[in-house]
Amino acid sequence: MSFASAVALLALFVALGGTSLGAPVRESASKLVHRVTTALRVSRHADSTAKRALTTARQALEAKTAAGAPGATGPAGATGATGATGRPGAAGSALGYAAIQYCPGGCLDQAAAGWFAPDDDALGVDNQVNFSHPDDGVFCFRGLSFHTHNAVANIGPTGDASPTSRYTVEVHVGSDEFPVSSTDCPIQSGAPDQNVVLYVRDSAGALTDPTDYRMMVLFN
């Protein structure tokens, strides 16, 4: 039973009973109707008042629970402790690598002017034992301590100036079918795949020495 219905029944009971419970009904029909009408008016007013109170309460609750505007950013926290050192990664697939550059004279591992493979920039390659430059544009690695399946090389300028020449590098890994020729690598030893030769050509396709460039070779 709603609040309004309860109020209406109470008003009707009061209208019928008067101020004395159990007293006989003495009022005329018009007075009775008047009392009932008044009771219903009171009940409707109470019902309306209750609805407004519920609406006000609901709005207040929604306003209270609504998210407020974000506050100002707080100061940065203290630097956390250094994490533990990670586990060593798996060994790479490279068998060796080497740099090739031109020395004007008096370089480490290269006293005279010429091309060399610095030992400090190499793995598994010795400048005096494994590298030679028999001709223009020909750079030979012979008698390597590992068997090479493939090799890749790149070339770039040694200084900050923009390069004015363009070169291409061709890499030939020795094999039983196509061994490195004795002309390209005069001193050969071991299996054919222990010898690798690089050919550097200019834009016209002629073998040439890119003295203002440096090359890197990776053996796999």
C-alpha positions as CSV (number, residue, x, y, z in Angstrom):
1,M,0.0,0.0,0.0
2,S,1.4,3.4,-1.0
3,F,1.8,6.3,1.4
4,A,-1.0,8.2,-0.3
5,S,-3.5,5.3,0.0
6,A,-2.7,4.9,3.7
7,V,-3.3,8.6,4.3
8,A,-6.6,8.5,2.4
9,L,-7.8,5.5,4.5
10,L,-6.8,7.2,7.7
11,A,-8.6,10.4,6.7
12,L,-11.7,8.4,5.7
13,F,-11.6,6.6,9.1
14,V,-11.4,9.9,10.9
15,A,-14.2,11.3,8.8
16,L,-16.5,8.4,9.6
17,G,-15.6,8.0,13.2
18,G,-15.2,11.7,14.2
19,T,-13.3,12.4,17.4
20,S,-14.7,9.5,19.3
21,L,-14.0,5.9,18.2
22,G,-17.1,3.8,17.9
23,A,-19.5,6.8,17.8
24,P,-22.5,6.5,15.6
25,V,-22.5,8.3,12.3
26,R,-24.7,11.4,12.8
27,E,-23.5,13.6,9.9
28,S,-25.6,14.1,6.9
29,A,-24.6,12.7,3.5
30,S,-23.2,16.1,2.4
31,K,-20.9,16.4,5.4
32,L,-19.7,12.9,4.8
33,V,-18.9,13.6,1.2
34,H,-17.1,16.8,2.3
35,R,-15.0,14.9,4.7
36,V,-14.1,12.2,2.2
37,T,-13.2,14.8,-0.4
38,T,-11.0,16.6,2.1
39,A,-9.3,13.3,3.0
40,L,-8.6,12.6,-0.7
41,R,-7.2,16.1,-1.2
42,V,-4.9,15.6,1.8
43,S,-3.7,12.3,0.4
44,R,-3.0,13.7,-3.0
45,H,-1.0,16.5,-1.5
46,A,0.9,14.1,0.7
47,D,1.6,11.9,-2.4
48,S,2.9,14.9,-4.4
49,T,5.1,16.0,-1.4
50,A,6.5,12.5,-1.1
51,K,7.4,12.4,-4.8
52,R,9.1,15.7,-4.7
53,A,11.1,14.6,-1.6
54,L,12.2,11.4,-3.4
55,T,13.2,13.4,-6.5
56,T,15.2,15.8,-4.4
57,A,16.9,12.9,-2.6
58,R,17.8,11.2,-5.8
59,Q,19.3,14.3,-7.3
60,A,21.3,14.9,-4.2
61,L,22.6,11.4,-4.3
62,E,23.6,11.6,-8.0
63,A,25.4,14.9,-7.4
64,K,27.3,13.4,-4.5
65,T,28.4,10.3,-6.4
66,A,29.3,12.2,-9.7
67,A,33.0,12.3,-10.5
68,G,34.6,15.6,-9.8
69,A,37.1,17.4,-12.1
70,P,40.6,16.0,-12.2
71,G,42.9,17.5,-9.7
72,A,46.3,19.0,-10.4
73,T,49.2,16.7,-11.2
74,G,51.2,15.8,-8.2
75,P,55.0,16.0,-8.0
76,A,57.1,13.3,-9.6
77,G,57.9,10.4,-7.4
78,A,61.4,9.3,-6.4
79,T,63.4,7.2,-8.8
80,G,62.9,3.6,-8.2
81,A,65.7,1.1,-7.4
82,T,67.7,-0.3,-10.3
83,G,66.3,-3.6,-11.6
84,A,68.2,-6.8,-11.6
85,T,70.6,-7.5,-14.5
86,G,68.9,-9.5,-17.3
87,R,70.1,-12.9,-18.4
88,P,72.7,-13.0,-21.2
89,G,71.2,-13.3,-24.6
90,A,71.7,-16.3,-26.9
91,A,74.8,-16.3,-29.0
92,G,74.5,-14.7,-32.4
93,S,74.9,-16.5,-35.7
94,A,77.9,-14.5,-36.9
95,L,81.1,-16.4,-37.2
96,G,83.2,-13.3,-37.6
97,Y,83.3,-9.8,-38.9
98,A,85.8,-7.2,-40.1
99,A,86.1,-3.6,-41.2
100,I,88.1,-2.5,-44.3
101,Q,89.5,1.0,-44.6
102,Y,92.2,2.9,-46.2
103,C,95.3,4.0,-44.2
104,P,97.4,7.0,-45.5
105,G,100.3,5.6,-43.4
106,G,101.2,5.0,-39.8
107,C,98.0,3.3,-38.7
108,L,97.7,0.6,-36.1
109,D,98.3,-2.8,-37.8
110,Q,99.3,-1.0,-41.0
111,A,102.6,0.9,-41.1
112,A,102.5,1.8,-44.8
113,A,99.8,3.5,-46.8
114,G,97.2,1.0,-48.1
115,W,94.1,-0.9,-47.3
116,F,93.8,-3.0,-44.1
117,A,91.4,-4.7,-41.8
118,P,92.0,-3.3,-38.2
119,D,92.2,-6.0,-35.6
120,D,90.3,-3.8,-33.1
121,D,87.3,-3.8,-35.4
122,A,87.4,-7.5,-36.3
123,L,86.3,-10.9,-34.9
124,G,87.9,-14.1,-36.1
125,V,89.9,-12.1,-38.7
126,D,93.6,-11.0,-38.4
127,N,94.8,-8.2,-40.6
128,Q,98.3,-9.7,-41.2
129,V,97.1,-13.3,-41.7
130,N,93.7,-13.2,-43.3
131,F,93.5,-10.0,-45.3
132,S,95.0,-8.8,-48.6
133,H,94.3,-6.2,-51.3
134,P,95.8,-7.7,-54.5
135,D,94.3,-5.2,-57.0
136,D,92.1,-2.2,-57.4
137,G,88.6,-2.9,-56.1
138,V,89.6,-6.4,-54.9
139,F,89.6,-7.2,-51.2
140,C,90.5,-10.7,-50.1
141,F,89.9,-12.7,-46.9
142,R,91.8,-16.0,-47.1
143,G,92.5,-18.9,-44.7
144,L,89.7,-17.9,-42.3
145,S,89.4,-20.0,-39.1
146,F,85.8,-20.8,-39.9
147,H,83.7,-22.2,-42.8
148,T,81.6,-19.4,-44.3
149,H,78.1,-20.1,-45.6
150,N,77.4,-16.5,-46.7
151,A,78.8,-13.0,-46.2
152,V,77.3,-9.6,-46.4
153,A,79.1,-6.2,-46.8
154,N,78.1,-2.5,-46.7
155,I,80.0,0.6,-47.6
156,G,79.8,4.2,-46.3
157,P,81.8,7.4,-46.2
158,T,84.5,7.8,-43.6
159,G,83.8,11.5,-42.9
160,D,80.8,13.7,-42.3
161,A,80.8,15.1,-45.8
162,S,78.1,13.9,-48.2
163,P,79.6,11.3,-50.6
164,T,80.0,12.4,-54.2
165,S,80.6,8.9,-55.7
166,R,78.5,5.8,-55.8
167,Y,79.8,2.3,-55.4
168,T,78.5,-1.3,-55.4
169,V,80.0,-4.2,-53.5
170,E,79.9,-7.8,-54.7
171,V,80.7,-10.6,-52.2
172,H,81.9,-14.0,-53.4
173,V,82.1,-16.8,-50.9
174,G,84.3,-19.7,-52.1
175,S,82.8,-23.1,-52.7
176,D,83.7,-26.4,-54.3
177,E,81.9,-25.4,-57.5
178,F,83.1,-21.8,-57.5
179,P,86.3,-21.4,-55.5
180,V,87.9,-18.0,-55.1
181,S,90.5,-17.7,-57.9
182,S,94.2,-17.6,-57.1
183,T,94.4,-14.4,-59.0
184,D,92.0,-12.6,-56.6
185,C,93.5,-14.2,-53.5
186,P,97.1,-15.3,-54.3
187,I,97.5,-17.0,-50.9
188,Q,94.8,-19.6,-50.3
189,S,94.6,-22.2,-47.6
190,G,92.1,-24.6,-46.1
191,A,88.7,-25.4,-47.6
192,P,87.2,-23.2,-50.4
193,D,84.6,-21.7,-48.0
194,Q,87.4,-20.3,-45.8
195,N,88.1,-17.7,-48.6
196,V,85.9,-14.7,-49.4
197,V,86.5,-11.9,-51.8
198,L,84.9,-8.5,-52.2
199,Y,84.7,-6.6,-55.5
200,V,84.0,-2.8,-55.4
201,R,82.8,-1.1,-58.7
202,D,82.1,2.5,-59.5
203,S,78.9,3.7,-61.3
204,A,80.4,2.7,-64.6
205,G,81.1,-0.9,-63.4
206,A,84.8,-0.6,-63.3
207,L,86.8,-2.0,-60.3
208,T,88.0,0.8,-58.2
209,D,89.3,1.7,-54.7
210,P,86.9,3.9,-52.7
211,T,89.6,5.5,-50.6
212,D,87.1,7.9,-48.9
213,Y,84.9,5.0,-47.8
214,R,84.9,2.3,-45.2
215,M,83.4,-1.2,-45.5
216,M,82.1,-3.7,-43.0
217,V,81.9,-7.4,-43.7
218,L,79.9,-10.0,-41.7
219,F,80.6,-13.7,-42.1
220,N,77.9,-16.3,-41.3
